[in-house]
Amino acid sequence: MALSFDNLRIGKKYSLRNFGETFDFQVIAMPEEGSYKVKDLNTLEVFLLEDLVQYGKGKDFDLQELGNLD
């Protein structure tokens, strides 16, 4: 079962699957309520989490904490 964005915590690592793409990232800041600054674990690029879902959530949408992938 997918996590809610409200369950994300600073310093934790997550995996997001949406529209056939998978992103592994770490939450590094929460500049304002409901907005998360994240660092991609593969490219080390820093961006806002909302950029990954700006086009909506696909049928394959899944958000899991890394290390807790069941």
Backbone as a printed PyTorch tensor [residue, N CA C, xyz], in Angstrom:
tensor([[[  0.8300,  -1.1720,   0.0000],
         [  0.0000,   0.0000,   0.0000],
         [  0.8830,   1.2480,   0.0000]],

        [[  0.5460,   2.2010,  -0.8350],
         [  1.3410,   3.4150,  -0.9750],
         [  1.2260,   4.3060,   0.2590]],

        [[  2.3300,   4.9530,   0.5910],
         [  2.3280,   5.9360,   1.6600],
         [  1.6590,   7.2150,   1.1740]],

        [[  1.2180,   8.0180,   2.1090],
         [  0.7120,   9.3520,   1.8120],
         [  1.8750,  10.3350,   1.9190]],

        [[  1.8150,  11.4250,   1.1640],
         [  2.8590,  12.4410,   1.2650],
         [  2.9410,  13.0070,   2.6830]],

        [[  1.8490,  12.9680,   3.4220],
         [  1.8410,  13.4580,   4.8010],
         [  2.7060,  12.6120,   5.7220]],

        [[  3.0420,  11.3900,   5.3140],
         [  3.8490,  10.4910,   6.1450],
         [  5.3480,  10.6370,   5.9050]],

        [[  5.7750,  11.4840,   4.9620],
         [  7.1940,  11.6490,   4.6710],
         [  7.8950,  12.3770,   5.8090]],

        [[  9.1240,  11.9680,   6.0920],
         [  9.9080,  12.5520,   7.1760],
         [ 11.2840,  12.9670,   6.6650]],

        [[ 11.7700,  14.0870,   7.1750],
         [ 13.0890,  14.5950,   6.7940],
         [ 14.1520,  13.5810,   7.1810]],

        [[ 15.0740,  13.3030,   6.2520],
         [ 16.1710,  12.3670,   6.4860],
         [ 15.8800,  10.9460,   6.0320]],

        [[ 14.6230,  10.6030,   5.8150],
         [ 14.2500,   9.2570,   5.3720],
         [ 14.3570,   9.1450,   3.8540]],

        [[ 14.5370,   7.9080,   3.3790],
         [ 14.6730,   7.6360,   1.9500],
         [ 13.4380,   6.8990,   1.4500]],

        [[ 12.9960,   7.2740,   0.2410],
         [ 11.7610,   6.7310,  -0.3190],
         [ 11.9480,   6.3730,  -1.7890]],

        [[ 11.0460,   5.5510,  -2.2770],
         [ 10.9950,   5.1820,  -3.6870],
         [  9.5990,   5.5210,  -4.2030]],

        [[  9.5500,   6.2620,  -5.3110],
         [  8.2860,   6.6610,  -5.9120],
         [  8.2130,   6.1010,  -7.3210]],

        [[  7.1100,   5.4020,  -7.6260],
         [  6.8770,   4.9080,  -8.9810],
         [  5.6410,   5.6230,  -9.5080]],

        [[  5.7540,   6.1930, -10.7190],
         [  4.6470,   6.9150, -11.3240],
         [  4.8540,   6.9430, -12.8350]],

        [[  3.8270,   6.5750, -13.5750],
         [  3.8670,   6.5500, -15.0380],
         [  5.0650,   5.7590, -15.5650]],

        [[  5.3710,   4.6230, -14.9270],
         [  6.4240,   3.7360, -15.4000],
         [  7.8410,   4.1440, -15.0290]],

        [[  8.0100,   5.2320, -14.3180],
         [  9.3410,   5.6700, -13.9010],
         [  9.4740,   5.5070, -12.3950]],

        [[ 10.6850,   5.1970, -11.9410],
         [ 10.9470,   5.0340, -10.5150],
         [ 11.9890,   6.0570, -10.0780]],

        [[ 11.7100,   6.7100,  -8.9740],
         [ 12.6110,   7.7140,  -8.4140],
         [ 12.9160,   7.3290,  -6.9760]],

        [[ 14.1960,   7.2460,  -6.6460],
         [ 14.6370,   7.0120,  -5.2710],
         [ 15.1600,   8.3440,  -4.7560]],

        [[ 14.6620,   8.7760,  -3.6130],
         [ 15.0350,  10.0920,  -3.1220],
         [ 15.0610,  10.1290,  -1.6010]],

        [[ 15.7130,  11.1700,  -1.0840],
         [ 15.7660,  11.4260,   0.3500],
         [ 15.1590,  12.7980,   0.5980]],

        [[ 14.2980,  12.9060,   1.5880],
         [ 13.7010,  14.1910,   1.9450],
         [ 14.7500,  14.9800,   2.7160]],

        [[ 15.0590,  16.1980,   2.2390],
         [ 16.0910,  16.9980,   2.9120],
         [ 15.5310,  18.2370,   3.6100]],

        [[ 14.3280,  18.6600,   3.2390],
         [ 13.7250,  19.8290,   3.8940],
         [ 12.2400,  19.8870,   3.5930]],

        [[ 11.5480,  20.6300,   4.4300],
         [ 10.1290,  20.8920,   4.2210],
         [  9.9500,  22.4040,   4.3200]],

        [[ 10.1990,  23.1270,   3.2000],
         [ 10.1940,  24.5880,   3.2480],
         [  8.8550,  25.1930,   3.6470]],

        [[  7.7580,  24.5330,   3.3240],
         [  6.4340,  24.9820,   3.7520],
         [  5.5270,  23.7670,   3.8640]],

        [[  4.4160,  23.9180,   4.5190],
         [  3.4920,  22.8040,   4.7460],
         [  3.0830,  22.1450,   3.4310]],

        [[  3.2990,  20.8240,   3.3320],
         [  2.8990,  20.0700,   2.1470],
         [  3.8760,  20.1270,   0.9900]],

        [[  5.0020,  20.8000,   1.1610],
         [  6.0130,  20.8930,   0.1140],
         [  7.2940,  20.2520,   0.6400]],

        [[  7.9220,  19.4190,  -0.1890],
         [  9.1170,  18.7040,   0.2500],
         [ 10.2600,  18.9320,  -0.7200]],

        [[ 11.4210,  19.3150,  -0.1820],
         [ 12.6390,  19.4230,  -0.9780],
         [ 13.3400,  18.0800,  -0.8590]],

        [[ 13.6330,  17.4620,  -2.0070],
         [ 14.2020,  16.1180,  -2.0050],
         [ 15.4830,  16.0650,  -2.8330]],

        [[ 16.3090,  15.0480,  -2.5290],
         [ 17.5410,  14.8150,  -3.2830],
         [ 17.4470,  13.4480,  -3.9290]],

        [[ 17.5760,  13.4050,  -5.2510],
         [ 17.5720,  12.1380,  -5.9840],
         [ 18.8080,  11.3450,  -5.5610]],

        [[ 18.6290,  10.0920,  -5.1740],
         [ 19.7410,   9.2770,  -4.6800],
         [ 20.6620,   8.7960,  -5.8000]],

        [[ 20.2180,   8.8690,  -7.0440],
         [ 21.0500,   8.4230,  -8.1600],
         [ 21.8230,   9.5700,  -8.7990]],

        [[ 21.1690,  10.7130,  -9.0000],
         [ 21.8190,  11.8350,  -9.6790],
         [ 22.2850,  12.9200,  -8.7150]],

        [[ 21.8200,  12.8650,  -7.4660],
         [ 22.0940,  13.8530,  -6.4220],
         [ 21.4970,  15.2220,  -6.7300]],

        [[ 20.5880,  15.2780,  -7.7040],
         [ 19.8820,  16.5100,  -8.0470],
         [ 18.8870,  16.8410,  -6.9330]],

        [[ 18.7300,  18.1260,  -6.6280],
         [ 17.7950,  18.5760,  -5.5990],
         [ 16.6200,  19.2580,  -6.2950]],

        [[ 15.3990,  18.8960,  -5.8920],
         [ 14.2010,  19.4690,  -6.4980],
         [ 13.0370,  19.3080,  -5.5300]],

        [[ 11.8900,  19.8620,  -5.8930],
         [ 10.6920,  19.7180,  -5.0760],
         [  9.9420,  18.4610,  -5.4800]],

        [[  9.4190,  17.7420,  -4.5150],
         [  8.6920,  16.5050,  -4.7750],
         [  7.4970,  16.7370,  -5.6880]],

        [[  6.8600,  17.8810,  -5.5730],
         [  5.6920,  18.1750,  -6.4080],
         [  6.0290,  18.1750,  -7.8970]],

        [[  7.3050,  18.3570,  -8.2490],
         [  7.7130,  18.2910,  -9.6510],
         [  7.5270,  16.8900, -10.2340]],

        [[  7.5970,  15.8610,  -9.3860],
         [  7.4400,  14.4840,  -9.8630],
         [  5.9860,  14.1080, -10.1180]],

        [[  5.0670,  14.8080,  -9.5030],
         [  3.6530,  14.4710,  -9.6740],
         [  2.8560,  15.6250, -10.2840]],

        [[  3.5440,  16.5540, -10.9260],
         [  2.8570,  17.7140, -11.4890],
         [  1.8830,  17.3430, -12.6000]],

        [[  2.0570,  16.1950, -13.2270],
         [  1.1620,  15.7580, -14.2960],
         [  0.1460,  14.7310, -13.8050]],

        [[  0.0270,  14.5750, -12.5020],
         [ -0.9430,  13.6570, -11.9310],
         [ -0.3120,  12.3550, -11.4640]],

        [[ -1.1640,  11.4790, -10.9780],
         [ -0.7310,  10.1770, -10.4850],
         [ -1.2520,   9.1060, -11.4250]],

        [[ -0.3390,   8.2830, -11.9450],
         [ -0.7150,   7.2170, -12.8580],
         [ -1.2990,   6.0200, -12.1270]],

        [[ -1.7820,   5.0600, -12.9070],
         [ -2.3610,   3.8410, -12.3280],
         [ -1.3370,   3.0420, -11.5380]],

        [[ -0.0490,   3.2160, -11.8760],
         [  1.0130,   2.4740, -11.1970],
         [  1.6180,   3.2480, -10.0290]],

        [[  1.0100,   4.3570,  -9.6000],
         [  1.5710,   5.1950,  -8.5400],
         [  1.7970,   4.3760,  -7.2780]],

        [[  3.0120,   4.4930,  -6.7300],
         [  3.3640,   3.8010,  -5.4920],
         [  4.4600,   4.5810,  -4.7950]],

        [[  4.3250,   4.7940,  -3.5180],
         [  5.3150,   5.4930,  -2.7090],
         [  5.6230,   4.6230,  -1.5070]],

        [[  6.8750,   4.2150,  -1.3720],
         [  7.3010,   3.3340,  -0.2810],
         [  8.5850,   3.8680,   0.3450]],

        [[  8.7470,   3.6150,   1.6370],
         [  9.9960,   3.9430,   2.2910],
         [ 11.0240,   2.8940,   1.9010]],

        [[ 12.2280,   3.3140,   1.5310],
         [ 13.2790,   2.3650,   1.1790],
         [ 13.6620,   1.5850,   2.4190]],

        [[ 13.8160,   0.2960,   2.2500],
         [ 14.0840,  -0.5840,   3.3740],
         [ 12.8160,  -1.2430,   3.8880]],

        [[ 11.6650,  -0.6980,   3.5100],
         [ 10.3730,  -1.2600,   3.8990],
         [  9.5640,  -1.6550,   2.6630]],

        [[ 10.2280,  -2.0940,   1.6160],
         [  9.5370,  -2.4750,   0.3860],
         [  9.0030,  -3.8840,   0.5330]],

        [[  7.7340,  -4.0390,   0.7840],
         [  7.1260,  -5.3700,   0.9600],
         [  6.3760,  -5.7770,  -0.2830]]])
